[in-house]
């Protein structure tokens, strides 16, 4: 069948992404959860997010589309840190 492609075994794919016990997917999951938490708090406390935040989110999506999971995780953590600082300064 010409229209069919291969089936992806996600467990196999995830295991192949590990290097020396380091799991990029788990790192990315933690970073995104942290970013989600901080972004939600920032929206509640400091109001709408600034345009630079959208730019950073697009950079994270770009890294994901290029399968650069570690880069996406680092960008997400860095953005979460910047947003956390924004929320703290807005609460003063």
MMTF fields as JSON, N, C-alpha, C and O atoms, coordinates in Angstrom:
{
  "mmtfVersion": "1.0.0",
  "mmtfProducer": "UNKNOWN",
  "numBonds": 367,
  "numAtoms": 368,
  "numGroups": 92,
  "numChains": 1,
  "numModels": 1,
  "chainsPerModel": [1],
  "groupsPerChain": [92],
  "chainIdList": ["A"],
  "bondAtomList": [4, 2, 8, 6, 12, 10, 16, 14, 20, 18, 24, 22, 28, 26, 32, 30, 36, 34, 40, 38, 44, 42, 48, 46, 52, 50, 56, 54, 60, 58, 64, 62, 68, 66, 72, 70, 76, 74, 80, 78, 84, 82, 88, 86, 92, 90, 96, 94, 100, 98, 104, 102, 108, 106, 112, 110, 116, 114, 120, 118, 124, 122, 128, 126, 132, 130, 136, 134, 140, 138, 144, 142, 148, 146, 152, 150, 156, 154, 160, 158, 164, 162, 168, 166, 172, 170, 176, 174, 180, 178, 184, 182, 188, 186, 192, 190, 196, 194, 200, 198, 204, 202, 208, 206, 212, 210, 216, 214, 220, 218, 224, 222, 228, 226, 232, 230, 236, 234, 240, 238, 244, 242, 248, 246, 252, 250, 256, 254, 260, 258, 264, 262, 268, 266, 272, 270, 276, 274, 280, 278, 284, 282, 288, 286, 292, 290, 296, 294, 300, 298, 304, 302, 308, 306, 312, 310, 316, 314, 320, 318, 324, 322, 328, 326, 332, 330, 336, 334, 340, 338, 344, 342, 348, 346, 352, 350, 356, 354, 360, 358, 364, 362],
  "bondOrderList": [1, 1, 1, 1, 1, 1, 1, 1, 1, 1, 1, 1, 1, 1, 1, 1, 1, 1, 1, 1, 1, 1, 1, 1, 1, 1, 1, 1, 1, 1, 1, 1, 1, 1, 1, 1, 1, 1, 1, 1, 1, 1, 1, 1, 1, 1, 1, 1, 1, 1, 1, 1, 1, 1, 1, 1, 1, 1, 1, 1, 1, 1, 1, 1, 1, 1, 1, 1, 1, 1, 1, 1, 1, 1, 1, 1, 1, 1, 1, 1, 1, 1, 1, 1, 1, 1, 1, 1, 1, 1, 1],
  "groupList": [{"groupName": "UNK", "atomNameList": ["N", "CA", "C", "O"], "elementList": ["N", "C", "C", "O"], "formalChargeList": [0, 0, 0, 0], "bondAtomList": [1, 0, 2, 1, 3, 2], "bondOrderList": [1, 1, 2], "singleLetterCode": "X", "chemCompType": "L-PEPTIDE LINKING"}],
  "groupTypeList": [0, 0, 0, 0, 0, 0, 0, 0, 0, 0, 0, 0, 0, 0, 0, 0, 0, 0, 0, 0, 0, 0, 0, 0, 0, 0, 0, 0, 0, 0, 0, 0, 0, 0, 0, 0, 0, 0, 0, 0, 0, 0, 0, 0, 0, 0, 0, 0, 0, 0, 0, 0, 0, 0, 0, 0, 0, 0, 0, 0, 0, 0, 0, 0, 0, 0, 0, 0, 0, 0, 0, 0, 0, 0, 0, 0, 0, 0, 0, 0, 0, 0, 0, 0, 0, 0, 0, 0, 0, 0, 0, 0],
  "groupIdList": [1, 2, 3, 4, 5, 6, 7, 8, 9, 10, 11, 12, 13, 14, 15, 16, 17, 18, 19, 20, 21, 22, 23, 24, 25, 26, 27, 28, 29, 30, 31, 32, 33, 34, 35, 36, 37, 38, 39, 40, 41, 42, 43, 44, 45, 46, 47, 48, 49, 50, 51, 52, 53, 54, 55, 56, 57, 58, 59, 60, 61, 62, 63, 64, 65, 66, 67, 68, 69, 70, 71, 72, 73, 74, 75, 76, 77, 78, 79, 80, 81, 82, 83, 84, 85, 86, 87, 88, 89, 90, 91, 92],
  "secStructList": [7, 6, 6, 7, 7, 7, 7, 7, 7, 2, 2, 2, 2, 2, 2, 2, 2, 7, 5, 6, 6, 5, 7, 2, 2, 2, 2, 2, 2, 2, 2, 2, 2, 2, 2, 2, 2, 2, 2, 2, 2, 2, 2, 2, 2, 2, 7, 1, 7, 7, 2, 2, 2, 2, 2, 2, 2, 2, 2, 2, 2, 2, 2, 2, 2, 6, 6, 7, 2, 2, 2, 2, 2, 2, 2, 2, 2, 2, 2, 2, 2, 2, 2, 2, 2, 2, 2, 2, 2, 2, 6, 7],
  "xCoordList": [0.848, 0.0, 0.896, 1.711, 0.749, 1.614, 1.35, 2.27, 0.142, -0.203, 0.137, -0.079, 0.657, 0.948, 2.418, 3.279, 2.673, 4.046, 4.298, 3.433, 5.451, 5.775, 5.088, 4.791, 4.848, 4.276, 5.425, 6.442, 5.267, 6.319, 6.054, 4.973, 7.032, 6.986, 7.535, 8.746, 6.654, 7.075, 8.035, 8.952, 7.831, 8.735, 10.139, 11.129, 10.221, 11.52, 12.151, 13.349, 11.353, 11.859, 12.398, 13.467, 11.65, 12.072, 13.37, 14.265, 13.473, 14.704, 15.894, 17.009, 15.651, 16.747, 17.201, 18.32, 16.357, 16.7, 17.539, 18.13, 17.594, 18.369, 19.846, 20.25, 20.629, 22.083, 22.681, 22.583, 23.289, 23.924, 22.951, 23.306, 21.734, 20.75, 20.056, 19.194, 20.395, 19.78, 18.587, 18.735, 17.432, 16.215, 15.769, 15.251, 15.976, 15.605, 14.107, 13.687, 13.306, 11.858, 11.418, 10.586, 11.969, 11.617, 12.058, 11.325, 13.245, 13.728, 12.768, 12.417, 12.349, 11.435, 10.079, 9.505, 9.569, 8.286, 8.33, 7.411, 9.412, 9.544, 9.631, 9.019, 10.392, 10.56, 9.231, 8.917, 8.467, 7.187, 6.19, 5.428, 6.179, 5.292, 5.645, 4.756, 6.934, 7.376, 6.981, 6.478, 7.208, 6.848, 5.357, 4.933, 4.559, 3.106, 2.673, 1.824, 3.261, 2.928, 3.292, 2.491, 4.511, 4.988, 4.217, 3.872, 3.949, 3.213, 1.799, 1.293, 1.157, -0.189, -0.182, -1.048, 0.802, 0.919, 1.212, 0.692, 2.039, 2.379, 1.155, 0.948, 0.353, -0.87, -1.834, -2.468, -1.935, -2.837, -2.327, -3.105, -1.025, -0.471, -0.052, -0.251, 0.525, 1.107, 0.359, 0.739, -0.672, -1.443, -0.906, -0.135, -1.312, -0.944, 0.569, 1.346, 0.948, 2.362, 2.838, 2.073, 4.085, 4.672, 5.033, 5.149, 5.215, 5.531, 6.801, 6.873, 7.793, 9.016, 8.747, 9.477, 7.683, 7.342, 6.872, 7.242, 6.052, 5.599, 6.786, 6.82, 7.748, 8.949, 9.687, 10.144, 9.805, 10.486, 9.709, 10.302, 8.379, 7.567, 7.72, 7.775, 7.788, 8.002, 9.372, 9.516, 10.369, 11.704, 11.667, 12.327, 10.9, 10.751, 10.075, 10.508, 9.016, 8.334, 9.261, 9.219, 10.086, 11.054, 12.038, 12.351, 12.519, 13.454, 12.763, 13.365, 11.512, 10.772, 10.587, 10.746, 10.254, 10.027, 11.314, 11.272, 12.446, 13.746, 14.278, 15.419, 13.442, 13.8, 15.002, 15.79, 15.136, 16.197, 15.587, 15.373, 15.316, 14.58, 15.325, 14.714, 16.619, 17.394, 17.383, 17.253, 17.519, 17.479, 16.105, 16.013, 15.054, 13.698, 13.509, 12.901, 14.03, 13.912, 14.679, 14.177, 15.889, 16.684, 15.991, 15.958, 15.44, 14.724, 13.493, 13.198, 12.777, 11.585, 11.945, 11.259, 13.027, 13.46, 13.915, 13.601, 14.647, 15.104, 13.912, 13.886, 12.937, 11.741, 10.969, 10.476, 10.86, 10.173, 10.868, 10.204, 12.19, 12.935, 12.673, 12.495, 12.649, 12.387, 10.961, 10.729, 10.012, 8.629, 8.449, 7.649, 9.182, 9.102, 9.591, 9.007, 10.648, 11.131, 10.132, 9.989, 9.437, 8.397, 7.241, 6.712, 6.862, 5.757, 6.143, 5.341, 7.388, 7.839, 7.866, 7.441, 8.363, 8.455, 7.075, 6.885, 6.116, 4.758, 4.03, 3.108, 4.442, 3.783, 4.232, 3.654, 5.228, 5.76, 4.912, 5.218],
  "yCoordList": [-1.168, 0.0, 1.234, 1.414, 2.049, 3.205, 4.298, 5.033, 4.419, 5.496, 5.217, 6.068, 4.056, 3.688, 3.937, 3.88, 4.207, 4.402, 3.411, 2.59, 3.474, 2.544, 2.96, 4.133, 1.981, 2.228, 2.519, 1.826, 3.54, 3.933, 3.271, 3.409, 2.57, 1.996, 3.059, 3.27, 3.726, 4.853, 4.435, 5.181, 3.265, 2.8, 2.596, 2.994, 1.982, 1.796, 3.148, 3.341, 4.083, 5.416, 6.114, 6.723, 6.021, 6.696, 6.094, 6.821, 4.773, 4.127, 4.52, 4.684, 4.669, 5.04, 6.482, 6.832, 7.325, 8.718, 8.872, 9.927, 7.837, 7.893, 7.739, 6.944, 8.499, 8.379, 8.317, 9.273, 7.207, 7.022, 7.272, 7.92, 6.765, 6.907, 8.25, 8.461, 9.174, 10.499, 10.442, 10.08, 10.787, 10.716, 12.127, 12.872, 12.481, 13.811, 14.072, 15.196, 13.027, 13.186, 13.555, 14.445, 12.881, 13.204, 14.624, 15.357, 15.012, 16.375, 17.385, 18.387, 17.119, 18.011, 18.07, 19.149, 16.933, 16.896, 17.749, 18.522, 17.599, 18.395, 19.892, 20.715, 20.233, 21.641, 22.253, 23.388, 21.522, 22.025, 22.152, 23.118, 21.206, 21.31, 22.544, 23.264, 22.786, 23.954, 25.239, 26.179, 25.272, 26.444, 26.694, 27.841, 25.662, 25.807, 26.412, 27.303, 25.923, 26.42, 27.9, 28.702, 28.247, 29.624, 30.568, 31.683, 30.119, 30.965, 31.226, 32.34, 30.22, 30.401, 31.411, 32.283, 31.286, 32.233, 33.634, 34.617, 33.722, 35.02, 35.679, 36.883, 34.898, 35.436, 35.949, 36.99, 35.212, 35.609, 36.837, 37.724, 36.885, 37.949, 39.199, 40.309, 39.036, 40.188, 40.551, 41.502, 39.827, 40.145, 39.475, 38.52, 39.973, 39.333, 39.207, 40.042, 38.157, 37.933, 38.874, 39.247, 39.247, 40.17, 39.438, 38.213, 40.177, 39.537, 38.682, 37.69, 39.038, 38.237, 36.82, 35.89, 36.654, 35.321, 34.454, 33.284, 35.037, 34.299, 33.887, 32.777, 34.781, 34.464, 33.285, 32.396, 33.275, 32.168, 30.863, 29.802, 30.944, 29.739, 29.183, 27.968, 30.073, 29.629, 28.977, 28.02, 29.484, 28.871, 27.467, 26.555, 27.298, 25.972, 25.025, 23.885, 25.493, 24.663, 24.302, 23.182, 25.24, 24.964, 23.879, 22.988, 23.961, 22.936, 21.573, 20.553, 21.562, 20.297, 19.723, 18.52, 20.576, 20.083, 19.555, 18.718, 20.044, 19.567, 18.414, 17.983, 17.919, 16.826, 17.161, 16.282, 18.43, 18.878, 19.007, 20.11, 17.855, 17.825, 18.497, 19.211, 18.286, 18.918, 20.432, 21.155, 20.911, 22.347, 22.916, 23.983, 22.211, 22.658, 22.717, 23.653, 21.714, 21.686, 22.84, 23.496, 23.09, 24.208, 25.544, 26.407, 25.71, 26.944, 27.103, 28.205, 26.007, 26.056, 26.432, 27.245, 25.841, 26.171, 27.626, 28.317, 28.082, 29.475, 30.437, 31.443, 30.123, 30.959, 30.93, 31.964, 29.767, 29.668, 30.539, 31.198, 30.544, 31.385, 32.865, 33.626, 33.263, 34.678, 35.058, 36.145, 34.16, 34.449, 34.458, 35.233, 33.61, 33.596, 34.928, 35.453, 35.476, 36.791, 37.879, 38.82, 37.763, 38.73, 38.705, 39.748, 37.486, 37.335, 37.9, 38.571, 37.624, 38.149, 39.668, 40.301, 40.263, 41.73, 42.376, 43.502, 41.683, 42.231, 42.167, 42.945, 41.235, 41.082, 42.093, 42.159, 42.864, 43.828, 45.064, 45.98],
  "zCoordList": [0.0, 0.0, 0.0, 0.904, -0.975, -1.132, -0.102, 0.256, 0.373, 1.299, 2.748, 3.611, 3.022, 4.412, 4.723, 3.845, 5.965, 6.431, 7.559, 7.863, 8.173, 9.249, 10.538, 10.761, 11.367, 12.685, 13.636, 13.617, 14.465, 15.39, 16.743, 17.317, 17.226, 18.56, 19.505, 19.568, 20.237, 21.069, 22.177, 22.52, 22.726, 23.774, 23.198, 23.812, 22.033, 21.379, 21.048, 21.257, 20.533, 20.177, 21.415, 21.378, 22.519, 23.748, 24.273, 24.707, 24.234, 24.692, 23.82, 24.316, 22.529, 21.628, 21.847, 21.473, 22.444, 22.711, 23.971, 24.2, 24.783, 26.027, 25.732, 24.883, 26.436, 26.299, 27.698, 28.468, 28.015, 29.331, 30.478, 31.462, 30.359, 31.416, 31.452, 32.305, 30.555, 30.508, 29.566, 28.399, 30.052, 29.253, 28.871, 29.703, 27.613, 27.116, 27.246, 27.522, 27.046, 27.095, 28.508, 28.688, 29.503, 30.892, 31.241, 31.905, 30.798, 31.046, 30.416, 31.039, 29.192, 28.493, 29.194, 29.339, 29.622, 30.326, 31.596, 31.868, 32.372, 33.6, 33.282, 33.962, 32.249, 31.877, 31.42, 31.778, 30.646, 30.152, 31.298, 31.343, 32.216, 33.381, 34.208, 34.662, 34.401, 35.154, 34.423, 35.038, 33.12, 32.319, 32.38, 32.519, 32.282, 32.351, 33.678, 33.719, 34.755, 36.089, 36.239, 36.721, 35.819, 35.96, 35.029, 35.421, 33.798, 32.852, 33.35, 33.212, 33.925, 34.471, 35.614, 35.688, 36.505, 37.622, 37.11, 37.639, 36.087, 35.51, 34.889, 35.041, 34.199, 33.592, 34.655, 34.482, 35.747, 36.83, 37.576, 37.928, 37.814, 38.645, 37.904, 38.398, 36.73, 36.036, 34.755, 34.072, 34.428, 33.232, 31.985, 32.071, 30.821, 29.553, 29.373, 29.836, 28.697, 28.424, 27.329, 26.44, 27.4, 26.435, 25.146, 25.147, 24.038, 22.749, 22.763, 22.037, 23.564, 23.601, 24.094, 23.75, 24.915, 25.41, 24.242, 24.142, 23.356, 22.186, 21.315, 20.786, 21.174, 20.395, 21.002, 20.284, 22.327, 23.008, 22.854, 22.665, 22.934, 22.75, 21.335, 21.144, 20.347, 18.969, 18.805, 18.044, 19.507, 19.46, 20.063, 19.564, 21.129, 21.744, 20.758, 20.594, 20.102, 19.106, 17.947, 17.437, 17.539, 16.48, 16.879, 16.089, 18.102, 18.587, 18.636, 18.3, 19.05, 19.084, 17.69, 17.486, 16.731, 15.369, 14.74, 13.839, 15.213, 14.727, 15.583, 15.414, 16.504, 17.417, 18.292, 18.641, 18.642, 19.542, 20.941, 21.445, 21.548, 22.806, 23.947, 24.742, 24.044, 25.118, 24.97, 25.958, 23.744, 23.489, 23.853, 24.461, 23.485, 23.821, 25.333, 25.852, 26.036, 27.5, 28.128, 29.041, 27.648, 28.192, 27.939, 28.815, 26.74, 26.426, 27.314, 27.778, 27.552, 28.397, 29.828, 30.448, 30.36, 31.72, 31.815, 32.784, 30.816, 30.817, 30.764, 31.474, 29.928, 29.845, 31.157, 31.607, 31.769, 33.06, 34.104, 34.904, 34.099, 35.03, 34.806, 35.757, 33.544, 33.24, 33.64, 34.168, 33.389, 33.761, 35.275, 35.799, 35.974, 37.439, 37.992, 38.939, 37.417, 37.831, 37.543, 38.324, 36.431, 36.043, 37.048, 37.433, 37.464, 38.413, 39.775, 40.425, 40.208, 41.52, 41.51, 42.477, 40.425, 40.393, 40.283, 40.743, 39.683, 39.577, 40.905, 41.15, 41.774, 43.063, 44.101, 45.185, 43.797, 44.76, 44.831, 45.594]
}
